[in-house]
Amino acid sequence: MSATDLIPDGVAAPERPPAAEGASRRAGARRKRRDHLLFLAFAAPNMLLLLLFAYWPVVYNAYLSFTDWDMISATKGFVGLGNYTDLLGDPDFRTTLWTTVLFVVGIVAGGMLLGLLTALLLNQRLRGRNAVRTLVFAPYVLSGAAVGTLWLFIFDPNYGLIHPLLAPIGLAAPAMMTDSHWALSGLVLVYLWKNIGFVAVVYLAGLQGLPKEVYEAAALDGAGAWRRLTRITLPLLSPVTFFLLVTSVISTFQAFDVIAVMTGGGPGTSTSILSWFIYDQGFRAFDAGRASAAAMIMFVVLLLMTAVQARFLERKVHYQ
């Protein structure tokens, strides 16, 4: 029984002293201030690292794109939009953009299709399924240098693994990495081999999370395998597909390591995608202005592509 229960009906309860209310408010304010300080103490190191290693480089890169800095002299002359107009009028840069488009489309589209098919296969009850999953995912964890070195040996027209397969039927192995007609296709093949495991594992995780009741109901209604795939599996996997599409586009634009090991952007400029062009301009030609302008163009392109994907594709994503 509380003290207020002892007060007779019709008698007003005593008011709380103003001093007590003020003390309560001050205590609440102190708790809120302490919580804010605790939040800042935990968030400040992460925010500082983010500002230092993510946002500041973007801002400084944008500044360099308006200069003619050669990475050697101490002065940075301001040239305005000169680097951008120079790049857009450069035939080599336009060729690089087209090569980048072919490279990204080949890897993203091929990787998602082959990754989905691999995941559907690995989702079946097969003997040795876990071992196969490990083998499929293994290339993804290899370094780019190791992958590039391995495939240089495979593609070698004289001593590689392709030569003994084609020699018995009288065909010569193509010089994949030294022929400008084959080099880009060879790189796409290598990146597909390296990345399919990641796509397959993510799709497989999505497949294993789908409700079994939906498939049982579809089977009772007489739906075949193709109808279940197109009407149930693919729509329910749309969040996974959306995630893989966005991350695959971003990571493919940033591809560099395998290209550095296998082709160095060649033969000629046949495998020079945007990331390699930026490196070439900055650390070979020592033209930080052009390299920074190309990097800003890639940043804007990725930003726009991500926004377009989020704007138009997310409408078709079924989260339930």
C-alpha positions as CSV (number, residue, x, y, z in Angstrom):
1,M,0.0,0.0,0.0
2,S,1.4,3.4,-1.0
3,A,1.3,6.6,0.9
4,T,-1.3,8.1,-1.5
5,D,-3.7,5.2,-0.7
6,L,-4.0,6.4,2.9
7,I,-5.2,9.9,1.9
8,P,-9.0,10.2,2.4
9,D,-11.2,10.9,-0.6
10,G,-11.6,14.6,-1.4
11,V,-8.3,15.5,0.2
12,A,-5.7,16.7,-2.3
13,A,-2.3,14.9,-2.3
14,P,0.6,17.0,-1.2
15,E,2.5,18.6,-4.0
16,R,6.0,17.5,-4.8
17,P,8.5,20.1,-3.6
18,P,9.9,22.3,-6.4
19,A,13.4,21.5,-5.3
20,A,12.8,17.7,-5.8
21,E,11.5,18.3,-9.3
22,G,14.5,20.4,-10.1
23,A,16.9,17.8,-8.8
24,S,15.1,15.1,-10.9
25,R,15.5,17.2,-14.0
26,R,19.1,17.9,-13.4
27,A,19.8,14.2,-12.8
28,G,18.0,13.3,-16.1
29,A,20.1,16.0,-17.9
30,R,23.3,14.6,-16.4
31,R,22.4,11.0,-17.5
32,K,21.6,12.3,-21.0
33,R,24.9,14.2,-21.2
34,R,26.8,11.2,-19.9
35,D,25.1,9.0,-22.6
36,H,26.1,11.5,-25.3
37,L,29.7,11.6,-24.1
38,L,29.8,7.8,-24.1
39,F,28.4,7.7,-27.6
40,L,31.0,10.2,-28.8
41,A,33.8,8.3,-27.0
42,F,32.9,5.1,-28.9
43,A,32.1,6.8,-32.3
44,A,34.9,9.4,-32.4
45,P,37.7,6.9,-33.3
46,N,35.7,5.3,-36.1
47,M,34.5,8.7,-37.4
48,L,38.1,10.0,-37.3
49,L,39.4,7.1,-39.3
50,L,36.5,7.4,-41.8
51,L,37.2,11.1,-42.3
52,L,41.0,10.6,-42.6
53,F,41.0,7.6,-44.9
54,A,37.7,7.8,-46.8
55,Y,36.3,11.3,-47.1
56,W,39.5,13.4,-47.0
57,P,41.2,11.5,-49.9
58,V,38.1,12.1,-52.1
59,V,38.1,15.8,-51.3
60,Y,41.9,16.0,-51.9
61,N,41.6,14.0,-55.1
62,A,38.9,16.4,-56.4
63,Y,41.2,19.3,-55.7
64,L,44.1,17.6,-57.5
65,S,41.9,17.1,-60.6
66,F,41.8,20.8,-61.1
67,T,45.7,21.1,-61.1
68,D,48.6,20.2,-63.3
69,W,50.7,18.6,-60.5
70,D,53.3,16.3,-61.8
71,M,53.9,14.6,-58.4
72,I,57.5,15.9,-58.3
73,S,57.4,19.7,-58.1
74,A,56.1,21.5,-55.0
75,T,53.8,23.8,-56.9
76,K,50.3,22.8,-58.2
77,G,49.1,25.1,-60.9
78,F,45.3,25.5,-61.2
79,V,44.0,24.5,-64.6
80,G,40.2,24.5,-63.9
81,L,38.4,22.0,-66.0
82,G,41.3,21.5,-68.3
83,N,42.1,17.9,-67.2
84,Y,38.4,16.9,-67.7
85,T,38.1,18.4,-71.2
86,D,41.5,16.9,-72.1
87,L,40.4,13.5,-71.0
88,L,37.0,13.6,-72.8
89,G,38.7,14.6,-76.0
90,D,41.4,11.9,-75.7
91,P,40.7,8.9,-78.0
92,D,42.7,6.6,-75.7
93,F,40.5,7.6,-72.7
94,R,37.3,7.0,-74.7
95,T,38.7,3.6,-75.7
96,T,39.4,2.9,-72.1
97,L,35.8,3.7,-71.2
98,W,34.5,1.3,-73.8
99,T,36.9,-1.4,-72.7
100,T,35.7,-0.9,-69.1
101,V,32.1,-1.3,-70.2
102,L,32.8,-4.6,-71.9
103,F,34.9,-5.8,-69.0
104,V,32.2,-4.9,-66.4
105,V,29.3,-6.3,-68.3
106,G,31.1,-9.5,-69.1
107,I,32.2,-10.2,-65.5
108,V,29.0,-9.0,-63.7
109,A,26.5,-10.6,-66.1
110,G,28.5,-13.8,-66.6
111,G,29.4,-14.1,-62.9
112,M,25.9,-13.7,-61.6
113,L,24.5,-16.2,-64.1
114,L,27.2,-18.8,-63.6
115,G,27.1,-18.2,-59.8
116,L,23.3,-18.7,-59.7
117,L,23.6,-22.0,-61.7
118,T,26.4,-23.2,-59.5
119,A,24.4,-22.3,-56.3
120,L,21.4,-24.2,-57.7
121,L,23.6,-27.2,-58.3
122,L,25.3,-27.1,-54.9
123,N,21.9,-26.8,-53.2
124,Q,21.0,-30.3,-54.4
125,R,21.6,-33.3,-52.2
126,L,24.8,-34.5,-53.9
127,R,27.6,-36.8,-52.5
128,G,30.6,-34.8,-51.4
129,R,28.6,-31.6,-51.6
130,N,30.6,-29.8,-48.9
131,A,33.9,-30.7,-50.6
132,V,32.6,-29.3,-53.9
133,R,31.5,-26.1,-52.1
134,T,35.0,-25.6,-50.7
135,L,36.6,-26.1,-54.1
136,V,34.2,-23.7,-55.8
137,F,34.9,-21.0,-53.2
138,A,38.7,-21.5,-53.0
139,P,39.7,-19.3,-56.0
140,Y,38.0,-16.3,-54.4
141,V,40.3,-16.3,-51.4
142,L,43.5,-16.5,-53.6
143,S,45.4,-13.3,-54.1
144,G,45.3,-11.6,-57.4
145,A,49.0,-12.2,-57.9
146,A,48.6,-15.9,-57.4
147,V,45.6,-16.1,-59.8
148,G,47.4,-14.1,-62.4
149,T,50.6,-16.2,-62.3
150,L,48.5,-19.4,-62.4
151,W,46.6,-18.4,-65.5
152,L,49.6,-17.0,-67.3
153,F,50.9,-20.6,-67.2
154,I,47.6,-22.0,-68.3
155,F,47.4,-19.6,-71.2
156,D,51.0,-20.1,-72.3
157,P,50.7,-21.1,-76.0
158,N,53.7,-23.4,-75.8
159,Y,53.8,-24.9,-72.3
160,G,50.4,-24.2,-70.9
161,L,47.5,-26.6,-70.2
162,I,45.6,-25.5,-73.3
163,H,48.3,-26.5,-75.7
164,P,48.2,-30.3,-75.1
165,L,44.4,-30.2,-75.4
166,L,44.4,-28.6,-78.9
167,A,47.6,-30.1,-80.3
168,P,46.1,-33.6,-81.0
169,I,43.4,-32.1,-83.2
170,G,45.9,-29.9,-85.1
171,L,45.0,-26.6,-83.5
172,A,47.4,-24.1,-82.1
173,A,46.7,-22.6,-78.7
174,P,45.8,-18.9,-79.0
175,A,48.2,-16.4,-77.5
176,M,45.6,-15.2,-75.0
177,M,47.6,-12.6,-73.2
178,T,49.7,-11.3,-76.1
179,D,47.0,-11.0,-78.8
180,S,44.9,-7.9,-78.5
181,H,41.9,-9.8,-79.9
182,W,42.0,-12.4,-77.1
183,A,43.5,-10.5,-74.1
184,L,40.3,-8.9,-72.8
185,S,38.3,-12.1,-73.1
186,G,41.1,-14.0,-71.3
187,L,40.9,-11.5,-68.4
188,V,37.2,-11.8,-68.2
189,L,37.5,-15.6,-68.0
190,V,40.1,-15.3,-65.2
191,Y,38.0,-12.9,-63.1
192,L,34.9,-15.1,-63.7
193,W,36.9,-18.1,-62.4
194,K,38.0,-16.2,-59.4
195,N,34.7,-14.5,-58.4
196,I,32.1,-17.2,-59.2
197,G,32.7,-18.8,-55.8
198,F,31.7,-15.7,-53.9
199,V,28.5,-15.2,-56.0
200,A,27.6,-18.9,-55.6
201,V,28.1,-18.9,-51.8
202,V,25.9,-15.8,-51.4
203,Y,23.2,-17.3,-53.6
204,L,23.4,-20.6,-51.8
205,A,22.9,-18.9,-48.5
206,G,19.8,-17.2,-49.9
207,L,18.5,-20.5,-51.3
208,Q,18.9,-22.3,-48.0
209,G,16.9,-19.5,-46.3
210,L,13.8,-19.8,-48.6
211,P,10.7,-21.3,-46.9
212,K,10.1,-24.9,-47.8
213,E,6.3,-24.5,-47.4
214,V,6.1,-22.4,-50.6
215,Y,7.7,-25.1,-52.7
216,E,5.5,-27.8,-51.1
217,A,2.4,-25.8,-51.9
218,A,3.6,-25.2,-55.5
219,A,4.3,-28.9,-55.9
220,L,0.8,-29.7,-54.8
221,D,-0.5,-27.3,-57.4
222,G,1.4,-29.1,-60.1
223,A,4.1,-26.5,-60.7
224,G,7.1,-27.9,-62.5
225,A,10.8,-27.2,-61.9
226,W,11.0,-24.3,-64.3
227,R,7.9,-22.6,-63.0
228,R,9.1,-23.0,-59.4
229,L,12.4,-21.5,-60.4
230,T,10.9,-18.5,-62.3
231,R,7.9,-17.8,-60.1
232,I,9.2,-18.6,-56.6
233,T,13.0,-19.0,-56.4
234,L,14.1,-16.0,-58.5
235,P,11.6,-13.5,-57.0
236,L,12.4,-14.6,-53.5
237,L,16.1,-14.3,-54.3
238,S,15.7,-10.7,-55.6
239,P,17.3,-9.1,-52.4
240,V,20.3,-11.3,-52.9
241,T,20.5,-10.5,-56.6
242,F,20.2,-6.7,-55.9
243,F,23.1,-7.0,-53.3
244,L,25.3,-9.0,-55.7
245,L,24.6,-6.6,-58.6
246,V,25.6,-3.5,-56.7
247,T,28.7,-5.0,-55.1
248,S,29.8,-6.8,-58.3
249,V,29.7,-3.6,-60.3
250,I,31.7,-1.7,-57.7
251,S,34.3,-4.4,-57.3
252,T,34.7,-5.0,-61.0
253,F,35.3,-1.3,-61.7
254,Q,38.1,-1.5,-59.1
255,A,39.8,-4.6,-60.6
256,F,43.5,-4.1,-60.8
257,D,45.8,-6.8,-59.4
258,V,45.2,-9.6,-62.0
259,I,45.6,-7.0,-64.8
260,A,48.9,-5.8,-63.4
261,V,50.2,-9.4,-63.3
262,M,48.9,-10.7,-66.6
263,T,48.8,-7.9,-69.1
264,G,49.8,-4.5,-67.7
265,G,47.0,-2.9,-69.7
266,G,48.2,-4.4,-73.0
267,P,48.8,-5.5,-75.6
268,G,48.6,-1.9,-76.5
269,T,45.6,-0.6,-74.6
270,S,43.4,-3.6,-75.2
271,T,43.0,-4.4,-71.5
272,S,43.4,-0.9,-70.1
273,I,40.3,-0.4,-68.0
274,L,39.6,2.8,-66.0
275,S,41.4,1.6,-62.8
276,W,44.5,0.8,-64.8
277,F,44.3,4.0,-66.8
278,I,44.3,6.0,-63.5
279,Y,47.4,4.1,-62.3
280,D,49.2,4.5,-65.6
281,Q,48.6,8.3,-65.7
282,G,49.5,8.8,-62.0
283,F,52.5,6.5,-61.4
284,R,53.9,6.1,-64.9
285,A,53.2,9.4,-66.6
286,F,53.4,11.3,-63.3
287,D,50.4,13.3,-64.2
288,A,48.4,13.5,-61.0
289,G,45.9,16.0,-62.5
290,R,44.8,13.7,-65.3
291,A,44.8,10.7,-63.0
292,S,42.7,12.5,-60.4
293,A,40.3,13.7,-63.0
294,A,39.9,10.1,-64.3
295,A,39.4,8.9,-60.7
296,M,36.7,11.5,-60.2
297,I,34.9,10.4,-63.4
298,M,35.0,6.8,-62.2
299,F,33.7,8.0,-58.8
300,V,30.8,9.9,-60.4
301,V,30.0,7.0,-62.7
302,L,29.9,4.5,-59.8
303,L,27.8,6.9,-57.8
304,L,25.3,7.3,-60.6
305,M,25.1,3.6,-61.4
306,T,24.5,2.7,-57.7
307,A,21.8,5.4,-57.5
308,V,20.1,4.2,-60.7
309,Q,20.2,0.6,-59.5
310,A,18.8,1.6,-56.1
311,R,16.1,3.7,-57.7
312,F,14.8,1.4,-60.4
313,L,15.8,-2.1,-59.5
314,E,14.8,-2.0,-55.8
315,R,11.2,-1.6,-56.8
316,K,11.3,-5.2,-58.1
317,V,13.0,-6.6,-54.9
318,H,10.7,-8.8,-52.8
319,Y,11.8,-8.7,-49.2
320,Q,9.2,-11.1,-48.0
